[in-house]
Amino acid sequence: MTERDTEIEFDFFEEPATREAVETERAARRTRGPRRPQGPPSGLTPLLRLIGLISFAILVVVLLVFWISSCRGEAKQDRYAGYMQDVGEIGDRSERIGSQLATTLTRPEVRQAALVRTLDGYAQQHEQLVAAAEGLDPPGPLRAQHAHLIDSLQFRVSGLRGLADAFGTRTGNATRVGELIGAQYRRLSASDVTWDDLFSAPATAELRQQDLRGINVPDSNFVANPDLGTSRAMTNIWQRVRGQTGTGGTAARPGTHGHNLISTTVVGGARLNPNALNKIVATTDLSFQVAFENSGDSTETGVEVELTIQKETEPLTRTQRVDLTEPGEETTVTFRNVGPVPFVQRTTLQVSVKPVPSEQNADNNSAEYPVIFSYPGG
């Protein structure tokens, strides 16, 4: 066999096999179709899901914490506000009793037995306020301040009890009784200091520290007129309310007593002249100021000043009360918005400082002014 025959023989056996393999490979490729895009590794997807769930859980927890914190903040605000509202009601009731006390002490007609009963009644009302305060449940940080609030109310109870006992005494030493009554009245003044300095101020500071806004700490001022607490003023009141009377049914008191009318002035206008016709523009807020002086050498309480404008039907009368005047002291009272006056006709305006007990001369207590009222712009 030649070399050429060998080569042909070799080609004969090898070529068909190669063609068959190629055909098989092509068919396999056609069967598999197009390649799919390569995705993430099979172990990464569960991890991403886990991270997402954890993040969502954290968000839920954070929102829940904020919601709980907000609810607690609102509850805290409501608790403090509710407490201060309850305290305010107690303080207002106490302050009203203080105003009533000043009016009672300066009433010219009040007498010893009636005054003592009234003071006992005020003390009983304050004992009820103490019980109401003790029944409150203050927020924890305000417990110390609340205890001082109760102390303030108890000062008012003891002061009122002391006043009742002192006014009920039968001793004839007016100066000694006046000093005793003045000491009891100072207990009432101490109650205001206790409320302001030991309750109100530190409670306000605590609210600021707690960052609680819009909550007002209530005030309560029991003593309407501190000047009534002087021994001299109380001596005068005790002498007036005693059962002993002098000529004309007025209380017999040593010293000189009385007042002197100084002037009457239209607010925003001229001083009235009792010897000439006074032309007055009657505005809707027409008001008068009356000045008078304590012309005696004694302290006077419960001084009444009366203004009267004569009208065809019935006179227009207004009254003001001054709790206390001291010797040589000038006092001014204002009669605001006196009301409808008679227009374009001559009439009389009269001002009178009512006589006080034991006043001997009342000629200088009053004055009459001829007046005519005109319309605004007329």
C-alpha positions in Angstrom: 0.0 0.0 0.0 1.4 3.2 -1.0 1.6 6.3 1.2 -1.2 8.0 -0.7 -3.5 5.1 -0.1 -2.9 5.4 3.6 -3.8 9.0 3.6 -7.0 8.4 1.7 -7.9 5.6 4.0 -7.4 7.8 7.0 -9.5 10.5 5.7 -12.3 8.1 4.9 -12.6 6.9 8.5 -12.1 10.3 10.3 -14.2 12.8 8.3 -17.7 11.3 8.8 -17.2 11.1 12.5 -16.3 14.7 12.6 -19.3 15.8 10.6 -21.6 13.8 12.9 -20.2 15.4 16.0 -20.7 18.8 14.5 -24.2 18.1 13.5 -25.0 16.7 17.0 -23.5 19.8 18.7 -25.6 22.1 16.4 -28.8 20.3 17.2 -28.1 20.5 20.9 -27.6 24.2 20.7 -30.9 24.6 18.8 -32.7 22.6 21.5 -31.3 24.7 24.5 -32.6 28.0 23.0 -31.4 31.5 24.2 -29.4 31.9 27.4 -31.2 33.4 30.4 -29.7 36.4 32.2 -27.6 35.6 35.1 -29.4 36.4 38.5 -28.0 36.9 42.0 -26.5 34.1 43.9 -29.1 31.9 45.4 -28.0 32.7 49.0 -28.3 36.5 48.8 -32.2 36.9 48.4 -33.1 35.6 51.9 -30.5 37.9 53.4 -32.0 40.9 51.7 -35.5 39.9 52.9 -34.2 39.5 56.5 -32.6 43.0 56.4 -35.9 44.5 55.1 -37.9 42.8 57.9 -35.5 44.0 60.6 -35.6 47.6 59.2 -39.4 47.6 59.2 -39.4 46.2 62.8 -37.1 49.0 63.9 -39.3 51.6 62.3 -42.3 50.2 64.0 -40.5 50.3 67.4 -39.4 53.9 66.9 -42.8 55.0 65.9 -44.3 53.2 68.9 -41.8 54.8 71.3 -42.7 58.3 69.9 -46.4 57.6 70.2 -46.0 56.4 73.8 -43.8 59.4 74.7 -46.4 61.7 73.1 -49.2 60.1 75.1 -47.2 60.4 78.3 -46.5 64.1 77.6 -50.2 64.9 77.1 -51.1 63.0 80.2 -48.5 64.9 82.2 -49.8 68.2 80.8 -53.3 67.3 81.7 -52.4 66.2 85.2 -50.6 69.5 86.0 -53.3 71.6 84.4 -56.1 69.8 86.3 -54.3 70.3 89.6 -53.7 74.0 89.0 -57.4 74.4 88.0 -58.5 72.8 91.3 -56.1 75.1 93.3 -57.4 78.1 91.4 -61.0 77.4 92.5 -59.9 77.1 96.1 -57.8 80.3 95.8 -60.6 82.3 94.3 -63.1 81.3 97.0 -60.6 82.3 99.6 -59.9 85.6 98.0 -63.6 86.4 97.8 -63.9 85.8 101.6 -61.0 88.3 102.0 -62.9 90.9 100.1 -66.0 90.3 102.2 -63.9 90.6 105.3 -62.7 94.1 104.4 -66.3 95.2 103.6 -67.6 93.8 106.9 -64.9 95.5 109.0 -65.6 98.9 107.4 -69.4 98.8 107.5 -70.4 101.7 109.8 -73.5 99.9 111.1 -71.8 96.6 112.1 -71.8 95.8 115.8 -69.7 93.6 118.0 -71.9 90.5 118.3 -72.8 90.4 114.6 -69.1 91.0 113.6 -67.9 88.1 115.8 -70.5 85.7 114.3 -69.5 86.8 110.8 -65.8 86.2 111.5 -66.6 82.8 112.9 -68.5 82.0 109.7 -65.5 83.1 107.5 -63.2 80.9 109.6 -65.5 77.9 109.1 -65.6 78.4 105.4 -61.8 78.5 105.3 -61.6 75.2 107.3 -63.6 73.7 104.4 -61.1 75.1 101.9 -58.3 73.6 103.9 -60.0 70.2 103.8 -60.5 70.6 100.0 -56.9 71.4 99.5 -55.8 68.4 101.6 -58.0 66.2 99.4 -56.1 67.2 96.3 -53.4 64.9 94.8 -50.6 67.1 93.5 -48.0 65.8 91.0 -45.0 64.4 92.7 -42.6 67.4 92.0 -45.2 69.8 93.5 -45.9 68.1 96.8 -43.6 70.5 98.8 -45.3 73.5 97.2 -48.7 72.0 97.9 -47.9 71.7 101.6 -47.1 75.4 101.7 -50.4 76.1 100.0 -52.2 74.4 102.9 -50.1 76.4 105.3 -51.3 79.6 103.7 -54.9 78.5 104.1 -54.4 77.5 107.7 -52.9 81.0 108.4 -56.2 82.4 107.2 -58.2 80.1 109.5 -56.1 81.0 112.5 -56.1 84.7 111.6 -59.9 84.8 111.3 -60.3 82.8 114.6 -58.0 85.3 116.3 -60.0 88.3 114.9 -63.2 86.8 116.2 -61.7 86.2 119.7 -60.2 89.7 119.8 -63.3 91.5 118.7 -65.3 89.6 121.2 -63.2 90.8 124.2 -64.8 92.9 126.8 -61.8 94.8 128.0 -62.0 98.6 128.0 -58.4 99.2 126.9 -58.9 100.1 123.3 -55.2 100.5 122.5 -54.4 97.0 123.8 -57.3 95.4 121.9 -56.2 97.3 118.7 -52.7 95.8 119.0 -54.1 92.4 119.6 -56.4 92.6 116.6 -53.7 94.0 114.4 -51.4 91.0 115.3 -54.2 88.6 114.2 -54.7 90.6 111.0 -51.0 90.3 110.2 -51.5 86.5 110.1 -53.7 87.1 107.2 -51.0 89.1 105.5 -48.5 86.3 106.2 -50.9 83.9 104.4 -50.5 86.0 101.2 -46.7 86.0 101.5 -46.7 82.2 102.1 -48.9 81.7 99.0 -46.8 83.9 96.8 -43.3 83.0 97.9 -43.6 79.3 99.0 -46.3 78.1 96.6 -46.7 80.3 93.5 -43.1 81.2 92.8 -41.6 77.7 93.2 -44.5 76.0 91.4 -43.9 78.4 88.5 -40.3 77.4 88.4 -41.1 73.7 88.5 -43.4 74.1 85.5 -40.7 75.9 83.6 -38.2 73.1 84.5 -40.7 70.5 83.4 -41.2 72.4 80.1 -44.9 72.6 80.7 -46.3 75.6 78.8 -49.7 77.2 78.9 -50.4 76.4 82.6 -50.9 79.3 84.9 -50.2 79.0 88.6 -53.2 80.7 90.4 -52.8 83.6 92.7 -54.8 84.3 95.9 -54.6 87.6 97.7 -56.7 87.5 100.9 -55.9 90.9 102.3 -57.6 93.5 100.2 -56.3 96.5 102.1 -53.1 96.0 104.2 -53.7 99.4 105.9 -56.6 97.9 107.8 -54.1 95.7 109.7 -52.5 98.6 111.6 -53.1 98.8 115.4 -54.5 102.3 115.0 -57.1 101.2 112.4 -58.1 98.2 114.4 -58.5 100.3 117.5 -60.8 102.6 115.6 -62.9 99.6 114.3 -63.1 98.0 117.7 -64.3 101.3 119.3 -66.9 101.6 116.6 -68.4 98.1 116.8 -68.7 98.1 120.6 -72.1 98.3 122.2 -71.4 101.6 124.0 -73.0 104.6 122.2 -72.9 108.3 122.6 -75.2 111.2 121.8 -77.4 110.5 118.7 -76.7 106.7 118.8 -73.1 107.0 117.5 -70.2 105.2 119.2 -68.5 107.5 121.7 -64.9 107.7 120.6 -62.1 110.0 121.9 -60.4 112.5 119.6 -61.8 114.6 116.7 -63.4 112.9 113.7 -64.6 114.0 110.3 -63.8 114.8 106.7 -63.5 117.9 104.6 -64.7 117.9 100.9 -61.9 119.4 98.7 -63.1 119.3 95.1 -65.2 117.7 92.4 -63.8 117.4 88.9 -65.1 116.1 85.6 -62.7 113.4 84.5 -60.9 114.8 81.5 -62.5 118.2 82.1 -62.8 121.1 84.5 -63.1 121.4 88.2 -66.6 122.3 89.2 -67.5 125.6 90.8 -70.3 125.7 93.4 -70.8 129.5 92.7 -71.3 129.4 88.9 -73.2 127.4 86.3 -71.0 124.5 85.1 -71.5 123.4 81.5 -70.6 119.7 81.1 -70.5 117.7 77.9 -72.2 114.4 78.7 -70.2 111.7 77.0 -71.1 108.1 77.2 -68.3 107.5 79.8 -69.0 110.6 81.8 -67.1 110.3 85.1 -66.3 112.5 88.2 -63.5 112.6 90.7 -64.1 113.6 94.3 -61.2 114.6 96.5 -61.7 114.9 100.3 -59.5 115.0 103.4 -59.5 113.4 106.9 -59.7 116.6 108.9 -59.8 114.9 112.3 -57.0 113.3 114.4 -58.4 109.8 114.2 -58.2 106.9 111.7 -61.6 106.4 110.0 -62.9 103.3 108.3 -65.8 102.6 106.0 -66.1 106.1 104.7 -69.0 106.6 102.2 -69.0 109.2 99.5 -72.3 109.9 97.6 -72.8 111.7 94.3 -76.4 112.8 93.3 -77.7 114.4 90.1 -81.2 115.7 90.4 -83.7 114.6 87.7 -87.4 115.2 87.1 -88.5 111.7 88.0 -86.0 110.5 90.6 -82.4 111.5 91.4 -79.5 109.6 90.0 -77.4 108.5 93.0 -74.0 106.7 93.1 -72.0 105.7 96.2 -68.4 104.8 96.7 -66.8 103.4 99.9 -63.3 104.0 101.2 -62.0 101.3 103.6 -59.6 103.6 105.5 -58.5 107.2 105.9 -55.7 108.6 108.1 -55.6 112.0 109.7 -54.5 114.7 107.3 -54.6 112.3 104.3 -56.3 113.3 101.1 -58.3 110.6 99.3 -59.7 110.6 95.8 -62.7 108.4 94.6 -63.9 108.2 91.0 -67.5 107.8 89.9 -67.3 106.2 86.5 -70.0 106.0 83.8 -72.6 107.7 86.0 -75.4 106.9 83.6 -78.1 108.9 81.8 -78.2 112.6 82.8 -80.9 115.3 82.0 -79.8 117.2 78.9 -80.1 120.9 78.1 -81.7 121.9 81.4 -80.3 123.4 84.6 -80.0 120.9 87.5 -77.9 120.3 90.6 -75.1 117.9 91.2 -74.5 117.2 94.9 -71.5 115.5 96.5 -71.4 114.4 100.1 -68.9 112.7 102.3 -71.1 110.9 104.9 -70.4 111.8 108.5 -68.5 109.3 110.6 -69.3 108.3 114.2 -68.5 111.1 116.7 -68.1 113.7 113.9 -69.2 117.1 115.4 -69.1 119.3 112.3 -70.4 118.1 109.0 -70.9 121.5 107.3 -67.7 121.0 105.2 -68.6 117.5 104.1 -70.7 118.4 101.1 -71.2 120.8 98.2 -73.8 121.6 95.5 -72.9 122.5 92.0 -75.3 124.1 89.4 -74.8 122.2 86.2 -76.2 121.9 82.6 -75.4 118.9 80.5 -75.1 119.1 76.7 -74.8 116.5 74.0 -71.4 115.6 72.6 -70.7 117.8 69.6 -73.7 120.0 70.4 
